[in-house]
């Protein structure tokens, strides 16, 4: 499976603001990687683009 880089907004503290952070997800294609991130972090906190970083 390929690895994709996606930017998500992660909370700094329990009630604090969210800051963008890049994560790596293994998936078969970019759409699947975005769907995995949406499930883990919530679609409202995921930038809906994935960049392939390796095979």
Buried (B, 14 or more C-beta within 10 A) or exposed (E): EBBBBBBBBEEEEEEEEEEEEEBEBEBEEBEBBBBBBBEEBEEEBBEEEBEEEEE
